[in-house]
Amino acid sequence: MKHLITFCFLLLALPFLAQVKTTYTYAIKGDDTLKMDVYTPKNIKSGNKLPTLLWMHGGGFAGGARDFKDDAQLCEYAAQNGYIGISISYRLLRKGTKTGFGCDCPKEEKMNVFKQAAIDYLDAAKYVVDHAEKLHVNTNYIISGGSSAGAEATLNAVFMREYFADELENYKEVTFAGMFSCAGAVLNAEYITKSNAVPSVFYHGTDDDLVPFSSAPHHYCTPEKPGYLLLDGSEVIVEKLETLETPFYFNIVKGGRHEISAIPFEDLDKVFFFFESTVLNNEVIQTTIIKTKTP
């Protein structure tokens, strides 16, 4: 049966070489009109529902955009391979601020940014679930994903929803089937439990000086700095998933810095095969790949 599912999934993906992009507004918050670009296989039929990648761009909560080249290309790839690809905008709360999101940004402000970004992501996911028929989304197979700031926000949304969301009832229909994080961290990995752990892909450099690879202060701020805030990076999250016997695909780059937050286009076939195997076919795979940064 497992192989039949895989075969059918591959057959389904074959015709989806062309895709169309449609933009929707999922929320209006103050002066921010939050939109999502939905990439759909061009010849999809009425009633078809596909697994979905819901992606959040990086940029230090001060920059970036849902339609930047790499983010758009990732969602196009998803749509070419039997998925709905969705790239969202969110409130860039550190844009134009004097302290940015580094060590001069007070811890309390950082916590609020994490909270609001997680809520924006959950609101986008709720829109997707509420409009699943129109968007051709199979709500049982939504893969969460993001890069850098986007990875931090999505990890917090997936694993710490109860901590960050004030109105949990609003998101009772929102579930995530997987996670794709490029140089991300969560506020506290102890919030990862058997009930919210999902098959996850992680890319992270061991020498990332912005988002910690293990457990360390955000931006490696010293304790006397206003922005001193401990985070749990990919290594800690993976250790937790391993204990919970949850599938993961962990890509470590020794000596790698924050450039590892870039979308790993050269590995996307492996990433999507992992989700096919673990999310769609329920296989338990725990893989760690260790590379050394090239000069």
N, C-alpha and C positions, 0 to 999 in steps of 0.2 A: 504493500500500500504506500509506504514511504517513497519508493522509487517511482510509483505511478504519479504521486503528487509532484515530484520533481520534474518528471517528464512533461506533465501537463503545464507546469509553470513555465518551462523552457519554450514549449510550443506557443504559449500565450505571449511570450516576450518577443518572439521572432518578428512579427509584423510591425512592432512599435519602433521603427527607425526614425519616423518623423513625428514631431510633436507640436502642439500649439500652446501658447502662453496666454492665460487670462488673468487679469488683476482684479482682486476684490478688496473692499474695505472691511476689516474684521472688527475694528473698534475706533471710536473717537474719544480721546482723553485730553481734555483741555485744548491746547493748540495743536496737538498731535493727531493726525489722521493716520492710523496704522493699517497698512495694506499687506497683502500677500500675493505673490506671483505663483500661479498654479500651472505647472507644466503637465500636459495630458497627452498621451499617445493620440495621434491625429485620427486614426481610424477606429477609435474605441466605440463600442456599440452601447446603445441605451441599456441600462441595467447592469453593465459590467462594473465590478468594484475591485479595485486593485490595492495591494499593499502600498504604503505611502511613506515617503521620507519628508518629515517636517523640519526644515533647516533654519538655523538662526546664525546670522553672520557675526564676525568679530569686529573689533575696533575700539576696545577699551571703554565701551559704553559712551564713547564720544564721537565715533566716526563709523565708516563702513556703510553699506547699503545692501538691501536685499537683491538688487539687480547688478551688483558688481560682477565682473566677468567670471571669476572663479565660482562664485556662489550660483550664478545662473548656469554655468557649464555643468556643475554637479547635478543640478535639478534636471537639466536636459538629459544627462547620462541616465538618471533614474528613470525618466520617461521613456528612454530608448530601451530600457531593460525590464519592462513590465511593471513599473511602479508609477504612482503619481508623485511628482517632485514638487514640493512647495517651499518657497523661500519667503521669509516674513521680515517686515520691518518692526521696530519696537522703539520705545522712548529712549533717546540717547541723553540720559540725565546728566552726564558729565561734559557734554558739549559746551564749549565756551566758558567753562569754569576755571578759576585761577589755579585750583589745586589738582585738577585732572582726576585721575584715579590711582595715584601713587601714594607715597608715604606721607604727603602733606594733606591728603584727603582724610578727614577724621573717620575713625572706625564706624561711628554711628551712621555717617553718610554712606559709607561703603555698604553697610548692612541694608540700608534702605534701597540702594541701587540694586543689590542682589534681589531683594524682595520684589520690587516693582518689575524688574526684568523677568523674574520667574512668573509673576502674575500675567504680564503681557504674553508670555509664551503659553501659559495655560488658557488664556482667553483666545489665542489663535487656535489652539487645539480644540477648544470648545466650539468655535465657529466651524472648524472642519468636521467635527462630529455632528453638529446640528445640521450641516448642509452636505452630509455624506453622499446622499443620492445624486445631487447636482454635480458634486465634485468627483464622483466615481471612486470614493474612498471606502475601503474595507476597514471599518473602525476596529477590528480585532488585530490589525497588523499595521499600526502606526509606529514608525521608527523615529525616535527623537534624535536630533543631531545639531551640532554647532561647533564653531571654531573660536578658541580663545574666550573672549567675553561671552560669546554665544554659547560656548561649551559650558562655561560656569553657570549661566542662566538655565540652560536646559538640564544640567545635572541636578541643580537645586530644585527645579520644577518636578523632575521625575522622582528623585529620592527624598526630597524634603518638602513635599507639597503641604503636609500637615503643619509644618513649622512656618512656612511663608504665606500661605493663602488664608485670608480671614474668612472668606465665604466658601468653605469646602463644598457645600451643597451644590454650588454652581458647577462643579467639575466632577460630579459623581458619575457621569457617563464617559468621562475621559480616561482612557487607559493607554499605556504605552507598551509596545511589544519588544522594543529594542532600543539601544542607545549607541550613537556614533559621536565620539568626543575627540577633538583635535586640540590638545594642550589645554585641558580643562581641569577644574577642581570643584569640590563640593565643600560646603561650610563645615559639615561634620559627617564623616562616613558611618558613624554609629547609627545614623538614621536609615541606613540600608538594611532591609530585613528580607526574610523569605517572601513576604507578601509583595514587596515592590521591586525586588531584584529582577533584572531582565538581561537577556543576552546583550553583551556590550563590546564595542570596538574602541580601543584607545590608542592614540598616537601621542607620544610625549618625549621630549628630550630631557636627559638627566640633569643638564645644566641650565634649564629654563630659569631665567632670572626674573620673570614676571609672575608666572603661575607655577607654584611649586610642583615638582615631580612627585615628591613624597609629602610628608606633613611638615609644613614650614610656614612662616609668615608670608602673606600676600606681598609680592614685590620685594620680598626679603627685607621688609622694614625692620628696623631695630626697635626694641620695646619702648624707648622713650619717644618714638615718633607717633603723631596722631593717627596715622594709618596702619598701625600695628594690628594685624588680624590674622589669626592662624587659619589655614585651610588644609584640607586633605586632598592631595593630588592623585593622579592616576594609579601610582603604585599602591597607595593605601586602599583605594577603591577596589582594585583588582584583588588584593589580599582578602578583602571582605567577600567579594563574589566567589573566590575560590573556596572559602570556608562554607559558603552557602551552596556550593556545588552548582553554581550558575555559569553558563557558557560565557567565555570572553576570548577576545583576540587582541593581545596586548603587544604593541609595537614600540619598543624602547630604542631610542637613539642615544648611545653613549656619547657624551660631549655635546649633544644637540641643545640648542637654546630655543628661544621662542619661535624661531622660523619653522619648527615642527608643527606649529598651529596651522600651517598651510594645508589645504586639502590634498591628500595623497593620490593624485590622479593615476599615478603609475600602479597603484594597488587597488583601485576601485573594483576590479573584477574579483579580487580576493575578499574584499569587504562585503560585497553583495552576495557572494557565494556563502560566506559565513552566515549572513542573515537568512539566506534561503535554507541552509542546513539546520540552523538552530531555531529560528522563529517559525518558518513554514513547515519544517519537518521534525521539529522537536528533538534534534540531536543535542547531546551534551558534549561540547568541544571546548577545551581550555588550552589555548595556544599562546605562547610568549615568543616573540621574535626579537632578538637583540642584534642591533647593528651598531657600527661605530661611525660617527660623523667623519666624512671625508674632508680633507683640508681644502 
